[in-house]
Amino acid sequence: MTSTRIQFQPTASALSSTIKHHFRPLPLRNAVVFRPTRTSNGYGYGYGGTTTSRSRRGLSVSMSSASTTPTPLEVLVKASVTFPDKLGDCPFCQRVLLTLEEKHLPYDLKLVDLGNKPEWFLKINADGKVPVIKLDEKWIADSDVITQSLEEKYPEPPLDTPPEKASVGSKIFSTVIGFLKSKDPNDATEQALLRELSAFNDYLKDNGPFVNGKDVSAVDLSLGPKLYHLEIALGHYKSWSVPDSLPYVKSYMQTIFSKDSFIKTRALPEDVIAGWRSKVLG
């Protein structure tokens, strides 16, 4: 059966002014959404359409003159559940797309409906998870593995983070999740998040503006999407935002969120809110 897309109507009153400033991503004019379609012999899986054509081939959404990549890389990511032909709310997918953008690598973006996973997708990755990328005729899953593979195959421009800095900010997202899921205001989950953000603020004060100094690196491309979820989800469900007492964290978020690569690859706030709804309210 054809999939049904549920239109969520989240309230906007809790969104911070920063969210409103960064509200809409650039249109994915050449993205392809995969979902069930009716065929002449019954039901099958195919393209749900693109914003420019109904061709049987995805088109590149990022162009590059890199001579080492003559053809675009195929990338499978989560599709939006609130708007057709938009990126979904997966921060790990955005991490991979940010890496491709920052390395100026061309790619074919395939948006997969994870609510009704096509059979061909499960054959590629039996776990049914995204992101997945095709490198050297092999499908690779897991954002850690994908980004490291991209760094090894396409070392310029370098995005590697020195080992001693690779874990900076690594505990922030788990404390975000704990606070989001918490239903007890006295369980110290907010304090745990503030401790991690305070430690990150102190680090940036002495080492910023990015984790590895003046240049963006892999750890920033991993952390940025998670902080984006922090801002939107905590703003909506907890009416919470990063306090002004952490100016270096706030500046870091603003800088990351304003990058062209981030604007191009971010999820809609509606999708982030919808993605956390069952986890927060369930």
C-alpha positions in Angstrom: 0.0 0.0 0.0 1.1 3.5 -0.6 2.5 5.2 2.5 0.6 8.0 4.3 2.4 11.0 5.4 1.0 12.5 8.6 1.1 16.3 8.8 2.1 17.4 12.2 1.2 20.9 13.4 3.6 21.7 16.2 3.1 25.0 18.1 5.7 27.6 17.2 5.5 29.6 20.5 8.2 27.6 22.2 10.7 27.9 19.3 13.6 30.2 20.1 14.4 33.2 17.9 17.4 31.4 16.7 15.3 28.5 15.4 13.0 30.9 13.6 16.1 32.5 12.0 17.2 29.1 10.8 13.7 27.8 10.0 13.8 26.5 6.4 16.4 24.4 4.7 17.2 25.0 1.0 14.9 23.0 -1.2 16.1 19.6 -2.3 15.4 20.1 -5.9 17.0 16.9 -7.0 16.3 14.6 -4.1 14.5 11.3 -4.7 12.0 9.8 -2.2 11.7 6.0 -2.0 8.3 4.6 -0.9 5.9 1.9 -2.1 4.2 2.5 -5.5 1.6 0.6 -7.5 2.9 -1.3 -10.4 1.1 -3.0 -13.3 1.5 -6.4 -11.6 0.4 -5.2 -8.1 2.5 -3.4 -5.5 6.2 -2.8 -5.7 8.7 -0.3 -4.5 10.0 2.6 -6.5 10.5 6.3 -6.7 7.8 8.4 -5.0 8.9 11.3 -7.3 11.3 14.1 -7.3 10.9 17.8 -7.1 12.1 18.2 -10.7 11.4 15.0 -12.6 10.3 11.4 -12.5 13.5 9.9 -13.8 14.7 6.5 -12.7 18.0 8.0 -11.6 18.8 10.4 -8.7 20.5 13.6 -9.7 23.5 15.1 -7.9 22.6 17.7 -5.3 26.1 18.9 -4.7 28.5 19.6 -7.5 32.3 19.5 -7.3 35.3 19.7 -9.5 37.1 17.0 -7.6 38.8 15.0 -10.2 39.1 12.0 -7.9 35.3 11.6 -7.8 34.1 11.4 -11.4 30.7 10.2 -10.5 28.5 11.3 -7.5 28.4 9.1 -4.4 25.1 7.4 -3.6 23.8 8.3 -0.2 20.7 6.9 1.5 19.2 9.1 4.3 16.0 9.5 6.2 13.1 11.2 4.5 10.9 13.9 6.2 7.6 12.8 7.8 6.1 16.2 7.6 6.9 17.5 4.1 7.5 15.6 0.9 10.9 15.6 -0.7 12.7 17.0 2.4 15.4 15.6 4.6 14.4 13.8 7.7 15.5 14.5 11.3 18.4 12.1 11.6 21.5 13.9 13.1 23.7 11.0 11.9 22.6 11.4 8.3 23.3 15.1 8.5 26.8 14.4 9.9 27.5 12.4 6.7 26.0 15.0 4.4 28.0 17.8 6.2 31.2 15.7 5.6 30.4 15.4 1.9 29.6 19.1 1.6 32.7 20.2 3.5 34.9 18.0 1.3 33.1 19.3 -1.8 32.2 15.8 -3.0 29.3 15.4 -5.4 26.5 13.0 -4.3 23.2 11.6 -5.2 20.8 12.0 -2.3 18.1 9.3 -1.9 15.5 9.9 0.7 14.2 6.7 2.3 10.7 6.5 3.9 11.7 4.7 7.1 8.1 4.3 8.1 7.6 1.9 5.2 11.0 0.6 4.3 11.4 -0.7 0.7 12.5 -4.3 0.3 15.5 -3.2 -1.9 16.7 -1.0 1.0 16.6 -3.8 3.5 18.6 -5.9 1.1 21.3 -3.2 1.2 21.2 -2.8 5.0 19.3 -5.5 6.8 19.2 -3.4 10.0 17.1 -0.9 8.1 19.1 2.0 9.4 20.5 5.1 7.7 22.8 6.7 6.7 24.2 4.3 4.1 26.7 5.3 1.4 28.2 3.4 -1.6 31.9 3.6 -1.8 34.0 1.5 -4.2 30.9 -0.5 -5.2 30.3 -1.4 -1.5 27.5 -0.2 0.7 28.7 1.1 4.1 26.5 1.9 7.1 27.1 3.8 10.4 28.1 7.4 10.4 31.4 6.7 12.3 32.5 4.2 9.7 31.3 6.3 6.7 33.0 9.5 7.8 36.2 7.8 8.5 36.1 6.0 5.2 35.5 9.3 3.4 38.5 10.9 5.2 40.7 8.0 4.2 39.6 8.0 0.6 39.3 11.8 0.1 41.8 13.3 2.5 41.6 16.9 1.1 40.5 19.1 2.6 41.4 17.3 5.9 38.6 17.1 8.5 40.3 14.7 10.9 40.2 15.7 14.6 43.3 15.0 16.6 42.7 11.9 18.9 43.1 14.0 22.1 40.3 16.2 21.0 38.0 13.6 19.4 35.9 13.1 22.6 35.2 16.8 23.3 31.5 17.3 23.8 30.8 13.6 23.3 28.6 13.3 26.4 26.3 16.2 25.5 23.8 14.3 23.4 23.2 11.5 25.9 22.4 14.1 28.5 20.1 15.9 26.1 18.2 12.7 25.6 18.0 12.1 29.3 16.6 15.6 30.0 14.1 15.3 27.1 12.7 12.0 28.3 12.6 13.1 32.0 9.2 13.5 33.6 10.7 14.3 37.0 11.9 17.9 37.4 14.0 16.9 40.4 15.9 14.0 38.9 19.0 16.1 38.0 18.9 15.4 34.3 18.9 19.2 33.6 21.9 19.6 35.9 23.7 16.8 34.1 23.2 18.5 30.7 24.3 21.9 32.2 27.5 20.3 33.5 28.4 18.9 30.1 27.6 22.2 28.4 29.6 24.1 31.0 32.6 21.9 30.4 32.3 22.4 26.6 31.9 26.2 27.2 35.2 26.2 29.1 36.9 24.2 26.4 35.8 26.6 23.7 36.8 29.6 25.6 40.4 28.3 25.7 40.5 26.5 22.3 37.8 27.7 20.0 36.0 28.8 18.0 35.8 25.2 16.8 36.9 22.1 18.7 40.2 21.9 16.8 40.8 25.7 16.8 40.1 27.9 13.9 39.1 25.2 11.4 36.0 23.0 11.4 36.8 19.3 11.8 34.9 16.0 12.0 33.9 16.4 15.7 32.1 19.6 14.9 30.2 18.0 12.1 29.1 15.3 14.5 28.2 17.6 17.4 26.5 20.4 15.3 23.4 18.3 14.3 23.0 17.1 17.9 23.1 20.6 19.2 20.5 21.5 16.6 18.2 18.8 18.0 19.0 20.2 21.5 17.8 23.7 20.5 14.7 22.7 18.7 13.5 19.7 20.8 14.3 21.2 24.3 12.8 24.6 23.2 9.6 22.9 22.1 9.1 20.3 24.8 10.8 21.9 27.8 10.7 25.6 26.9 14.5 25.4 27.6 17.5 27.0 25.8 21.2 27.3 26.4 21.6 29.9 29.2 23.4 33.2 28.5 26.0 32.1 31.1 27.5 29.8 28.4 28.3 32.4 25.7 30.9 30.3 23.9 28.5 27.4 23.4 25.9 29.8 22.1 28.4 31.4 19.7 29.6 27.9 18.6 26.0 26.9 17.8 25.3 30.1 15.9 28.5 29.7 13.9 27.8 26.0 13.0 24.1 26.6 12.2 25.0 29.5 9.9 27.4 27.5 7.7 26.2 27.0 4.2 26.8 23.3 4.5 24.6 23.1 7.6 21.8 25.2 6.1 21.7 22.9 3.1 21.6 19.7 5.1 19.5 20.5 8.2 16.1 19.0 9.0 13.0 21.1 9.3 12.1 22.0 12.9 8.8 20.3 12.4 10.6 17.0 11.7 12.8 17.3 14.7 9.8 17.9 16.9 7.9 15.0 15.3 10.9 12.7 15.6 11.1 13.2 19.4 7.4 13.2 20.1 7.0 9.5 20.9 10.2 9.4 23.0 9.2 12.5 25.0 5.5 11.9 25.4 5.4 8.1 25.2 
